[in-house]
Each structure stands twice: as C-alpha cells, then as structure tokens.
Amino acid sequence: MSEIDFNITIVGLGLIGGSFAMALKELNIKNLWAVDIDTNVIKTAEDMRIIDKGYTDPETPLQNSDIVIICLYPNLTLEFIKENMDSFKSGAIITDTAGIKERLIKEVDLVLRKDIEFIGGHPMAGREYKGFEFASKEIFKGANYIITPTNKNSRGNIEKIELLIRRIGFKRIIKITPQKHDEIIAYTSQLPHIMATALINSDEECDTNSFVGGSFKDATRVARINCDLWTELLINNGENVLAQIESFEKRLGDIKRAIIDNERDALKALFEKGSLKREELI
C-alpha cells in the first residue's frame, strides 16, 4: 500500500490547481479527481491524463475524497466550502492555497462540520500568468510551503498534508499561525507587488520604454499580476498591508532626506545595509 493511499480532489484547475494535478498524478494515490466550472479545462486535463476524472458538480468526488485541495480565490474558497458542506466525506481533510489566512480560517471555522478538518496552506510558488495553460509541476520544485494549523487540527492530519507537499517537490515547509502568516506575507509578497505596480505606473508623463534595462525589468516583473486576485488579497489583508506600506514609506523617506541634506555617508550607509541584507538572502 502506498504511503499516500488517498482519494484526492482538486477544486479549481487554474495555474496552481493544474500544477497540483500534474505533480500529484505522478504519485501512487488511489484516485485524483478535479472540479472546475470550465468543461474545456476538464476535458484537457482528462486528455492529458493528469486527473482520473473531472466534474462540474462537486458532490460525487467530495463524497469520496480523503483530501480536498481548494485552489480558488479566498472568497470563493469560503463560498465553495459553505455551499458543499453536506457533501464532504466524514473524516476528510480540506486544505487551500489562498494567499491570506486569518480571516478565511475564522470564517471557515464558523461553518465547518466537526467531523472534518480545514488546514490552511499557501504554496510560495507561481507565475505572472494565470490559467491552466501555464500550469507546471516544476513551479513547486525547491519552493517553500506554508501551513497554518490551528488547535483544531490533529497532528496526524497535519502530517498527511506535510507528506503530500514534500512528495510533490516542495523543499521547505513552514508552520506558523494564520495571524503571523498574514503579517509576514504582507511584507514578503504583497508589498513587492505594490511597489512594482507603483514603480511602473510612475512614468505616465514620459516615454521610458527606450531606456528600460535589466534593473527596471527585474523590479517590475511582478507588476504583471492577476488583478482580480491581488485586489482581493490586499483588501482582505488591509491592516497588515497598510502597516508595511507605512514602514516602507519611512525607509524611502530616509533615503530622500539623505539626498536632500547631501548626506553622502548616511546615504552610503543605507545602501550598504541593504546590500548586505540582500546578500544574506542568496
């Protein structure tokens, strides 16, 4: 018997859901099913043989699934769980891939049956593009994965999710509280997207395309985003995001003041500090 002897359903065959399907299909699990509203995507996934069967109606796969991986926007994740609460198999584990956790988990807990568990998950992997056509199992290789368990989660079920995540290529699993997740993600993920968007929108009065080099392209790469998703993420994590924006504004102000005051040593010290911290990340 395989150590991953489960029936698994993926809800949402977009970039992340499709990548999960491609990675999971290589494991020796019982059955891999998928739920999506797009029949063309389901047919493509079936033709590629990365799922055993796809459904537009989730009732049948949910009734038979040991693990359900929901790869939808946060609000849609909550909506899906609410609408299908009666269909989940007793003892099932539900996990998600949403980029915010505290609010989502609190709201899920309000409607969750006592015989199933919800374990928050967040793959720190992706691309600037969205949709099944850009899915790839390779985006998980060597990436980090965050799990946000609560006191309502059993150790055994957490270990099942950890095992699954390791087997599909994630290098490191971090377990933190939902609250801490949202605080950290506001800085490490959401603020960089905000900065990239602000930077690329700062040249509206002049034509800069002919002067763009590697540094500008690197700094604005993540400005090409799924706008609907990122609007939802930032609004739902607004308090933490605003705190990080204010902190960044202070650091930007330090550089601005050093330039205004012609403080060469102060400016150099700020650059040296930043350069050293960047080297520590490599």
N, C-alpha and C positions, 0 to 999 in steps of 0.2 A: 504494500500500500504506500502511495506517495505521502510525503510529509505535508503536502498541500492538497489533500484529498477533499476538495470543496467544490460545490457548485457556486459559481460567481456570476453576478450580473453587473454590467457596467451601464450606468444611466447617462446618456449623452455621448455621442460619438463625434465630438469635435477634436481639436488638437490634442488635448490631454486624454480624453476618453479613448480616442483612436490609438494613441500611443500606449495606453494601458492595455488595450486589446492586443496589439502587436506583441507587447512584451509578455503578457500573461499566456498567450496561446502557446508559447514555447515551453511552458511548464506543464508538468503532467497532472493537470487538475481534472476533475470529473467532467464538468461542463462549463463552457464560457458563453454566456448569453449577453445580449445588449438590448437596450431600449432607446429608441430615438423617434422623433416625430417625422423625420425625413426618410421616406421609403427608399429613395435612391441611395442614400448613405448606407442604409441597412443592406440593400442588395449588393452594393460594392464590397462591404465588409464580409458578407457571406461568400461572394465570388472569390475574394482574396483568401478565404478560409482562415481568417483571423478571429472569427467567432463561430460557434456551432450553430446558432440561430439568433435572428434579430426579431424584435417585436415593437409595434407601435403601442400596443396595450400592455402595460407592465404587470398585470395581475398574475399571469401564469409563471413568468420567471421569478417574480418576487416570492410567490408561494413556495418555491422550491430552492431558493438561494440561501446558502450559508453566510455569504458575504455579499453585500451590495455596495458598489463604489459609485457614488454620485458625482459626476463631473459636469456640474451646472453652475451658473452664477449663484451667489449666496441666496438671493431672494427666491430664485427658482428651486434651489435645493430645499429650502424650508417648505415651499409650496408643494413640491413633489412628495415630501415625507408626510405632510398633513393629508393630502388627497389620497394617499395609498397606505395609510397606517394599518388598515384592516387586512391588507394583503401580505404584509411581511411575515415570513416564516417565524414561528416561535423559536427563540434562541439565536436569531440572526444577528450579525454584526453589520451595522451601517457605518460607512465612512464616507468622507467627502474630500474634495480637492480645492475648496474655496480659499481665497487669499485673506479672509478675515475670519475670526473665530469667536470672540467673546459673545457678541450679540447673537450670532447664529446658534451657538450651543445653548445659550439660555433659552431661546425661543423653541428650539427643538426639544429641550428637556420638558417644556410645558405640555407637549403633546405626545411624547414618546411612551409607548407601552412599556410596562415593567418587565416583560419577558424578552426584550431586545435591547441592544446597546448601540449608542452612537459614539464613535471615536473619531474626533476631528483629525484631519490630515491635510498637509499642504506640501505638494512636491515643488521644490525650488528649481524648477526646470520649465522651459517653454521656448517660444519663438516670438518674433514680432508679428507673425502671421497667425490667422485663426482658421479653423476649419479642418475637417477630416483629411483633406488632400495634403496637408502639411504634417500630418501625424508621423511619428517615427519612434521606434523603441530606443533609438540611440540617444534621444534627448535626456533619458534617465541615467545613462551610464556615467558614474562618478559624481552624480549630483547629490545634494542634501535633501533630506525629507524631514519635515517637522510633524510630530504627533502631539496633540494637545489633549491628553487624557484628563478625566476628572475622577472624583472619588466614587462615581457611579460605574466606573469601568473596572472589570475584573482583570487581574494580572494575566490570566490565560488568554483572554481575548486580545489584550494589547500585544502579547507575544505573537499571536497569529498574524496580526497586521504587520508587525515588525518583520516577521519571517517572509511574508509576501513581498514587502517592499525591498528587502535585501536581495531576494531572488530575481527581481526584475532589473537589478543593476544599480540601485542607489548605494552610494558609498558610505554615507553617514546618516544616522537617524538621531534627531534631537527631540527630547521630550521636555516640553515646557507647558505652563498653564496657558489657557486661552487668552487671559489678560496680558501676560508677558509676550505672547506671540504677537498680538496686535500692536503693542508698544514698539517692539523691535522691528517688525515688518514696516511700520510707518517710516522708519529711518532707512533700512537696508534695501527696501524695494519700492515703496510708494514715493518717497522723497526724490530718488533719482529720476523717476518718470515725470514728476512735477518739474524738476529742474531742466530736464531735456526738453519738455514742452515749452517752458518759459523761454529757454535759450533760443529755440528755433523760431519762436514767434516774436523775437525781439528785433528782427531785421525788416519789418514791414515797410519801412520808408526807404529802403535802398536795396539794390540788386547785388547780392553777395555770392550768387552761385558760382561765378567765375573765380572766386577767391577761397573756396572751401578746400581744406586739406584734411589730412587724416585725423587731426585732433578734434576738429569740429564734427566730423562724421562719427567718431567714437563717442563724443559727448552727447550727441543727439540720436544715437541709434535707437534707444528705447522710446523715442517720441512717436515712433510708428507703432501704435497700440490698438487694441480692441477698445474703441471709445466707450461703448455701452458698458462693458465690464468694468473698466477703470473708473468711470463715473460712479458706478455703484460701490466699488471698493472704497473710494476716497470719502464719499458721503457717509457710508456706514462706519468708517473708522475716523470720522472727522476730528474728534477731540485729540487723538494721538497724532494725526497728520498735521493739524494746526500747531501743535507743540513743536513738532520737528521743523516746520516752516519758520516759526519764530526763532528757533535755535540757529537755523541756517542763516537767517537774516542778520543775526548778531555776528556770526563769523564773517559774513560778507561785509558787514559794517566795519569790522576790524581791519580788513584789507583796504576798504575805502578810506578810512581815517588815516592809515599809514601813508597812502598815496597823497591825500590832501595835505598832510603835515610834512611831506617829504621825508618821512622817517624810513630811511633805507634799511637800517638794522632791524627795525620792527617788521618791515615787510619781508625781508630775507628770512627772519626767524619763523614767520608764519609759513613760508614756502618750505623751509627745511623741516618743520614739524609735519606738514602734510606729506612731503616726500617720504619721510621715514615711516609714517603710518601706512602709506601705500605699499612700501616695500615689505612691510610685515604681513600684508595680505597675500603676497605671492608665495 
